[in-house]
Amino acid sequence: MNSYFFKSALLPEGWQNNVRVEVDQGKYQQIEVGAKPQPRDQQLTVVIPQMPNIHSHVFQRAMAGLSEYRANASDDFWSWRDLMYRLANEMDESQLYQTARNCYHEMKQTGYSSVCEFHYLHRQKQQPEDYLTHAKVILQAAHDVGLTITLLPVLYAYAGVGEQPLSPSQRRFELSVAEYLDLLDNLQGCLQDGQQLGVCFHSLRAVSVAQMHEVLANTPNDWPVHIHIAEQQAEVQALIEHTGKRPVEFLYSEFDVNKRWCLVHATHLNDSEIRLIADSGAVAGLCPLTEANLGDGIFPMPAFMQQSGRFGIGSDSHIEINPAGELKMLEYSQRLALLQRNVCCDGQQPNVGSWLWLQAVAGGTQISNQAVGGVAVGQQADIILLQSEQPMNAEQMLDAYVFSDHVKAKSISLK
């Protein structure tokens, strides 16, 4: 067992000074606040926990920065999606492994403790009947770089609301419910240390209610459940026209949504839907850099905060791999929309960087179903060491890390 002494550390309850921890096999075994350093302790100054990444489409890292040109006069999410489909249909098994390995390595370096992989590139390019190999490739890539992963194989059956048939460019994503359950069953024998499975539905436009109920009835009731929802106004309108209800409203009318659900993006919400999410304990999975890049819209954070809503962050399409950058974009989007400053904080925690970091770690831990909850007994001992040449306290240092380039950061996995 190794021991460490942190001059200042961000614990789940907030900043603490003089924190002594003991670590065995990469997990915290003992934590003492207000301690004195012992001779064998390795001493570190300002420490924050690494961040769970709650939403990743790892293959999309291969197109990061390559779609920043105008293809037509009305470029939007849907025209970007056509380019993404083109990339997906060109990718083979070896390219997927290399892309995933590189991407996961970057996550480790930049301070992500784990990843929830929203995996829908199921079928092999040359052998479309094989929908297992790509999932195994992703698990292996995460294992090879030492990144904890919750693999979320995606049920993807339709092209649009009303069970519209898939287009040829979507065929590699398609699974029947029987194939989906078979995939999950096979993957349970492939998991290595730090690897778990979850249930995942692409979106309300890509699956039916009956399919969702069948999957939920045949999978463990303690697995996390992830779904894209209300990302684009066009899909909100399509569901209203088909069902008479908005996406979150419709989801809650059909399912017992609870704290194991992650509603990815949840960008376009009304007040009633905000209350539904907050009251259920579900997590809003926010991906601010991708949402900005795709022109999705701005999440209604002040109203969500007032209802004590929970959220986590993800790097989604991996335009950038930077947890601090995601939080900065989240706060800045609110400032631009509201013409205010310092939105994402409260009276108990007025420092924006600290408030955002604590909230995102807590929400991400809940919805990844992994032991990545920060500096706490039983959790992974993955930290970010903050360093600055300028004099500042720990709270200021985290603010500077999120909002400026004055602070240097080093990701460390304690042993």
C-alpha positions as CSV (number, residue, x, y, z in Angstrom):
1,M,0.0,0.0,0.0
2,N,1.3,3.4,-1.0
3,S,0.6,6.7,0.8
4,Y,0.3,10.3,-0.4
5,F,-0.1,13.7,1.2
6,F,-2.1,16.4,-0.7
7,K,-1.6,20.0,0.5
8,S,-5.1,20.7,-1.0
9,A,-7.5,18.3,-2.6
10,L,-11.0,18.6,-4.0
11,L,-13.1,15.9,-2.2
12,P,-16.7,15.2,-3.0
13,E,-17.8,17.5,-0.2
14,G,-15.5,20.3,-1.4
15,W,-11.9,21.6,-0.9
16,Q,-9.9,20.2,2.0
17,N,-6.4,20.9,3.2
18,N,-3.7,18.5,4.4
19,V,-5.3,15.3,3.1
20,R,-3.4,12.0,3.6
21,V,-4.5,9.0,1.6
22,E,-3.5,5.4,1.3
23,V,-3.8,3.6,-2.0
24,D,-3.8,-0.1,-2.9
25,Q,-4.2,-1.5,-6.4
26,G,-5.2,1.8,-7.7
27,K,-8.0,2.6,-5.2
28,Y,-8.3,4.7,-2.1
29,Q,-8.3,2.6,1.0
30,Q,-8.0,5.3,3.6
31,I,-8.5,9.1,3.6
32,E,-7.6,11.5,6.5
33,V,-8.4,15.2,6.4
34,G,-6.3,17.7,8.5
35,A,-3.5,15.2,8.7
36,K,0.2,15.5,9.0
37,P,2.6,14.1,6.4
38,Q,4.4,10.9,7.3
39,P,8.0,10.1,6.3
40,R,7.0,7.6,3.6
41,D,4.3,9.8,2.0
42,Q,4.7,11.1,-1.5
43,Q,3.7,14.8,-1.3
44,L,1.7,16.6,-3.9
45,T,0.3,20.2,-3.8
46,V,-3.1,20.9,-5.4
47,V,-5.1,17.8,-6.5
48,I,-8.5,17.4,-8.2
49,P,-10.1,14.1,-9.3
50,Q,-10.1,13.0,-12.9
51,M,-13.3,13.4,-14.8
52,P,-15.7,10.7,-16.0
53,N,-16.5,11.0,-19.7
54,I,-20.1,10.1,-20.1
55,H,-20.5,10.2,-23.9
56,S,-18.2,9.1,-26.6
57,H,-18.5,8.1,-30.3
58,V,-14.9,7.1,-30.6
59,F,-14.7,6.5,-34.3
60,Q,-15.7,10.2,-34.9
61,R,-12.3,11.3,-33.6
62,A,-11.0,10.4,-37.1
63,M,-13.0,13.4,-38.6
64,A,-12.3,16.0,-35.9
65,G,-11.6,19.3,-37.6
66,L,-12.2,17.9,-41.1
67,S,-15.8,19.1,-41.5
68,E,-15.2,22.8,-40.9
69,Y,-16.1,24.0,-44.4
70,R,-19.4,25.0,-46.0
71,A,-20.8,22.2,-48.1
72,N,-24.0,24.1,-48.8
73,A,-25.7,27.4,-47.9
74,S,-27.6,25.8,-45.0
75,D,-25.0,23.6,-43.3
76,D,-26.3,22.2,-40.0
77,F,-26.3,19.0,-37.9
78,W,-28.0,17.0,-40.6
79,S,-25.5,17.9,-43.3
80,W,-22.7,17.1,-40.9
81,R,-24.3,13.7,-40.2
82,D,-24.0,12.8,-43.9
83,L,-20.2,13.4,-43.7
84,M,-20.1,11.3,-40.5
85,Y,-22.0,8.4,-42.2
86,R,-19.4,8.5,-45.0
87,L,-16.6,8.2,-42.4
88,A,-18.4,5.3,-40.6
89,N,-18.9,3.3,-43.8
90,E,-15.2,3.6,-44.8
91,M,-13.8,2.4,-41.4
92,D,-12.7,-1.1,-40.9
93,E,-11.7,-3.2,-37.9
94,S,-8.0,-2.2,-37.8
95,Q,-8.8,1.5,-38.4
96,L,-11.4,1.4,-35.6
97,Y,-8.9,-0.1,-33.2
98,Q,-6.2,2.4,-33.9
99,T,-8.6,5.4,-33.7
100,A,-10.0,4.1,-30.4
101,R,-6.6,3.4,-28.9
102,N,-5.3,6.9,-29.8
103,C,-8.5,8.6,-28.6
104,Y,-8.6,6.7,-25.3
105,H,-4.9,7.4,-24.8
106,E,-5.6,11.1,-25.2
107,M,-8.4,10.9,-22.7
108,K,-6.1,9.4,-20.2
109,Q,-3.5,12.1,-20.7
110,T,-6.0,15.0,-20.5
111,G,-7.7,13.9,-17.3
112,Y,-10.6,11.6,-18.1
113,S,-10.9,8.8,-15.6
114,S,-13.3,6.6,-17.6
115,V,-15.4,6.6,-20.7
116,C,-19.0,5.6,-21.5
117,E,-18.7,4.5,-25.1
118,F,-22.0,4.9,-27.1
119,H,-21.1,2.3,-29.7
120,Y,-23.2,1.9,-32.8
121,L,-20.7,1.1,-35.6
122,H,-21.6,-2.6,-35.2
123,R,-21.2,-4.5,-38.4
124,Q,-17.9,-5.2,-40.0
125,K,-17.2,-3.7,-43.4
126,Q,-16.4,-6.9,-45.2
127,Q,-18.5,-9.3,-43.0
128,P,-21.7,-7.4,-42.1
129,E,-23.1,-10.5,-40.4
130,D,-20.5,-10.0,-37.7
131,Y,-21.7,-7.4,-35.1
132,L,-19.5,-8.6,-32.2
133,T,-15.9,-7.9,-33.4
134,H,-16.1,-4.1,-33.3
135,A,-17.3,-4.1,-29.7
136,K,-14.5,-6.4,-28.8
137,V,-12.0,-4.1,-30.6
138,I,-13.2,-1.1,-28.5
139,L,-12.9,-3.0,-25.3
140,Q,-9.4,-4.1,-26.2
141,A,-8.3,-0.5,-27.1
142,A,-9.5,0.8,-23.7
143,H,-7.8,-2.1,-21.9
144,D,-4.5,-1.5,-23.8
145,V,-4.3,2.1,-22.6
146,G,-5.6,1.4,-19.1
147,L,-8.9,3.4,-19.5
148,T,-11.9,2.3,-17.5
149,I,-14.9,1.8,-19.9
150,T,-18.6,1.3,-19.7
151,L,-19.5,-0.1,-23.1
152,L,-22.9,0.9,-24.3
153,P,-23.8,-1.1,-27.4
154,V,-26.6,0.9,-29.2
155,L,-29.9,-0.4,-30.4
156,Y,-30.4,1.3,-33.8
157,A,-33.4,0.1,-35.9
158,Y,-35.0,3.0,-37.8
159,A,-34.1,6.2,-39.7
160,G,-36.7,8.4,-38.2
161,V,-39.8,8.9,-36.1
162,G,-42.6,6.5,-37.1
163,E,-40.3,3.5,-37.8
164,Q,-38.9,4.8,-41.1
165,P,-36.6,2.3,-42.8
166,L,-32.9,2.8,-42.5
167,S,-31.0,4.2,-45.4
168,P,-28.1,2.3,-47.0
169,S,-25.6,4.6,-45.2
170,Q,-27.1,3.4,-41.8
171,R,-27.0,-0.3,-42.4
172,R,-23.8,-0.9,-40.4
173,F,-25.6,0.5,-37.3
174,E,-28.6,-1.8,-37.5
175,L,-29.4,-4.5,-35.0
176,S,-32.6,-6.4,-34.3
177,V,-33.6,-6.8,-30.6
178,A,-32.6,-10.5,-30.8
179,E,-29.2,-9.5,-32.2
180,Y,-28.8,-6.8,-29.6
181,L,-29.5,-9.1,-26.7
182,D,-27.1,-11.7,-28.3
183,L,-24.4,-9.0,-28.5
184,L,-24.8,-8.1,-24.9
185,D,-24.7,-11.8,-23.9
186,N,-21.5,-12.5,-25.8
187,L,-19.8,-9.3,-24.5
188,Q,-20.3,-10.3,-20.9
189,G,-17.6,-13.0,-21.4
190,C,-15.2,-10.5,-22.9
191,L,-15.0,-7.9,-20.1
192,Q,-11.7,-7.3,-18.4
193,D,-10.9,-5.4,-15.2
194,G,-12.5,-1.9,-15.2
195,Q,-15.0,-2.8,-17.9
196,Q,-18.8,-2.9,-17.6
197,L,-21.8,-2.9,-19.9
198,G,-24.9,-0.8,-20.1
199,V,-28.1,-0.5,-22.1
200,C,-28.3,2.1,-24.9
201,F,-31.0,3.3,-27.3
202,H,-29.8,5.6,-30.0
203,S,-32.8,7.9,-29.8
204,L,-36.6,8.0,-29.9
205,R,-36.4,8.4,-33.7
206,A,-34.3,5.2,-34.1
207,V,-36.1,2.7,-31.9
208,S,-39.7,1.8,-31.0
209,V,-41.2,1.9,-27.6
210,A,-41.9,-1.9,-27.9
211,Q,-38.2,-2.6,-28.6
212,M,-37.1,-0.5,-25.7
213,H,-39.4,-2.4,-23.3
214,E,-38.3,-5.7,-24.6
215,V,-34.6,-4.8,-24.1
216,L,-35.2,-3.5,-20.6
217,A,-37.1,-6.6,-19.6
218,N,-34.2,-8.8,-20.7
219,T,-31.2,-6.9,-19.2
220,P,-30.1,-6.4,-15.6
221,N,-32.0,-3.7,-13.8
222,D,-28.8,-2.2,-12.3
223,W,-27.1,-1.4,-15.6
224,P,-27.0,2.3,-16.8
225,V,-29.4,3.2,-19.6
226,H,-28.3,5.9,-22.1
227,I,-30.3,7.6,-24.9
228,H,-29.8,10.6,-27.2
229,I,-32.8,13.0,-26.6
230,A,-33.9,16.4,-27.8
231,E,-30.6,17.3,-29.4
232,Q,-32.1,19.0,-32.4
233,Q,-35.3,21.1,-32.8
234,A,-36.2,19.1,-35.9
235,E,-36.4,15.9,-34.0
236,V,-38.5,17.6,-31.2
237,Q,-41.0,18.8,-33.8
238,A,-41.1,15.4,-35.5
239,L,-42.0,13.6,-32.3
240,I,-44.6,16.2,-31.4
241,E,-46.2,15.7,-34.8
242,H,-46.2,11.9,-34.4
243,T,-47.1,11.5,-30.7
244,G,-48.4,14.9,-29.6
245,K,-45.6,15.0,-27.0
246,R,-42.1,16.5,-26.7
247,P,-39.3,13.9,-26.4
248,V,-38.6,14.0,-22.7
249,E,-42.3,14.2,-22.0
250,F,-43.0,11.2,-24.2
251,L,-40.1,9.2,-22.7
252,Y,-41.4,9.7,-19.2
253,S,-44.9,8.8,-20.2
254,E,-43.7,5.4,-21.5
255,F,-40.9,4.5,-19.1
256,D,-40.0,4.6,-15.4
257,V,-37.0,6.9,-15.9
258,N,-34.8,6.9,-12.8
259,K,-31.3,7.6,-11.6
260,R,-29.8,4.9,-13.9
261,W,-30.8,6.8,-17.0
262,C,-28.6,9.3,-18.9
263,L,-30.4,11.6,-21.2
264,V,-27.7,12.7,-23.6
265,H,-27.8,16.3,-24.8
266,A,-31.4,17.1,-23.6
267,T,-30.8,20.4,-25.2
268,H,-34.3,21.6,-26.0
269,L,-36.5,21.3,-22.9
270,N,-39.5,23.1,-21.5
271,D,-40.0,23.8,-17.8
272,S,-42.1,20.6,-17.3
273,E,-39.4,18.5,-18.8
274,I,-36.7,20.1,-16.7
275,R,-38.7,19.1,-13.6
276,L,-39.2,15.6,-14.9
277,I,-35.5,15.0,-15.3
278,A,-34.5,16.6,-12.0
279,D,-37.2,14.8,-10.0
280,S,-36.3,11.4,-11.4
281,G,-32.7,11.7,-10.5
282,A,-31.7,11.0,-14.1
283,V,-28.5,12.6,-15.4
284,A,-28.4,15.1,-18.3
285,G,-25.4,14.1,-20.4
286,L,-23.9,17.4,-21.7
287,C,-21.3,17.6,-24.5
288,P,-20.8,21.4,-24.8
289,L,-17.9,21.4,-27.3
290,T,-19.7,19.0,-29.7
291,E,-23.1,20.7,-29.2
292,A,-21.5,24.1,-30.0
293,N,-19.7,22.6,-33.0
294,L,-22.9,21.1,-34.4
295,G,-25.1,24.1,-33.7
296,D,-27.4,22.1,-31.4
297,G,-28.4,24.8,-29.1
298,I,-27.7,25.9,-25.5
299,F,-28.7,23.8,-22.5
300,P,-31.1,25.6,-20.0
301,M,-28.7,25.4,-17.1
302,P,-30.1,28.1,-14.7
303,A,-33.6,26.5,-14.7
304,F,-32.0,23.0,-14.4
305,M,-29.9,24.2,-11.4
306,Q,-32.9,25.6,-9.7
307,Q,-34.5,22.1,-9.7
308,S,-31.2,20.5,-8.4
309,G,-30.8,18.6,-11.7
310,R,-27.8,16.3,-12.2
311,F,-25.4,16.4,-15.1
312,G,-22.2,14.9,-16.5
313,I,-20.0,15.8,-19.4
314,G,-18.8,13.9,-22.5
315,S,-16.5,14.6,-25.4
316,D,-19.0,13.0,-27.9
317,S,-17.5,13.6,-31.4
318,H,-14.1,14.5,-29.9
319,I,-13.6,17.8,-31.6
320,E,-11.4,18.4,-28.6
321,I,-10.5,16.0,-25.8
322,N,-10.4,18.3,-22.8
323,P,-12.6,18.1,-19.7
324,A,-11.8,21.6,-18.6
325,G,-12.6,22.8,-22.1
326,E,-16.0,21.2,-21.9
327,L,-16.8,22.9,-18.6
328,K,-15.6,26.3,-19.9
329,M,-17.8,26.0,-23.0
330,L,-20.8,25.1,-20.8
331,E,-20.3,28.2,-18.6
332,Y,-19.5,30.5,-21.6
333,S,-22.6,29.4,-23.5
334,Q,-24.7,30.4,-20.5
335,R,-22.9,33.8,-20.3
336,L,-23.5,34.5,-23.9
337,A,-27.2,33.5,-23.7
338,L,-27.9,35.4,-20.5
339,L,-25.5,38.3,-20.8
340,Q,-24.2,37.5,-17.3
341,R,-21.0,36.1,-15.7
342,N,-20.4,33.3,-13.2
343,V,-23.6,31.4,-13.8
344,C,-22.7,27.9,-12.9
345,C,-22.2,28.2,-9.1
346,D,-24.2,28.8,-6.0
347,G,-23.9,30.4,-2.5
348,Q,-22.3,27.3,-1.0
349,Q,-19.7,27.1,-3.8
350,P,-19.2,30.5,-5.5
351,N,-16.2,29.4,-7.5
352,V,-17.4,28.3,-10.9
353,G,-14.6,25.9,-11.6
354,S,-15.1,24.0,-8.4
355,W,-18.9,23.9,-8.7
356,L,-18.8,22.6,-12.2
357,W,-16.0,20.0,-11.5
358,L,-17.8,18.6,-8.5
359,Q,-21.2,18.4,-10.2
360,A,-19.8,16.8,-13.3
361,V,-17.8,14.2,-11.4
362,A,-20.8,13.2,-9.3
363,G,-23.1,12.9,-12.3
364,G,-20.6,11.1,-14.4
365,T,-19.9,8.6,-11.6
366,Q,-23.6,7.9,-11.2
367,I,-24.2,7.2,-14.9
368,S,-21.1,5.3,-15.7
369,N,-21.7,2.9,-12.8
370,Q,-17.9,2.8,-12.1
371,A,-15.8,3.6,-9.1
372,V,-14.7,7.0,-10.4
373,G,-16.2,9.3,-7.8
374,G,-13.1,11.2,-6.8
375,V,-11.0,11.3,-3.6
376,A,-13.1,8.9,-1.6
377,V,-12.6,5.4,-0.1
378,G,-13.2,2.6,-2.7
379,Q,-12.8,4.9,-5.7
380,Q,-10.2,4.9,-8.4
381,A,-7.2,6.9,-7.3
382,D,-6.9,8.9,-10.6
383,I,-6.0,12.6,-10.1
384,I,-5.0,15.8,-11.9
385,L,-2.1,17.7,-10.3
386,L,-2.5,21.4,-10.8
387,Q,0.6,23.6,-10.8
388,S,1.0,27.4,-11.2
389,E,3.9,29.8,-11.0
390,Q,1.5,32.5,-9.8
391,P,0.5,32.7,-6.2
392,M,-3.2,31.5,-5.8
393,N,-5.2,29.4,-3.5
394,A,-6.7,26.0,-4.6
395,E,-10.1,27.4,-5.6
396,Q,-8.5,30.0,-7.8
397,M,-6.1,27.5,-9.3
398,L,-9.0,25.3,-10.5
399,D,-10.8,28.3,-11.8
400,A,-7.7,29.3,-13.7
401,Y,-7.3,25.8,-15.0
402,V,-10.8,25.8,-16.5
403,F,-10.9,29.4,-17.7
404,S,-7.3,30.3,-18.6
405,D,-3.9,28.9,-19.5
406,H,-2.1,30.0,-16.4
407,V,-2.2,26.6,-14.7
408,K,-0.5,23.4,-15.9
409,A,-2.1,20.0,-15.3
410,K,-0.7,16.5,-15.1
411,S,-2.8,13.4,-15.0
412,I,-1.7,10.7,-12.6
413,S,-3.0,7.3,-11.7
414,L,-1.9,6.6,-8.1
415,K,-0.8,3.0,-7.4
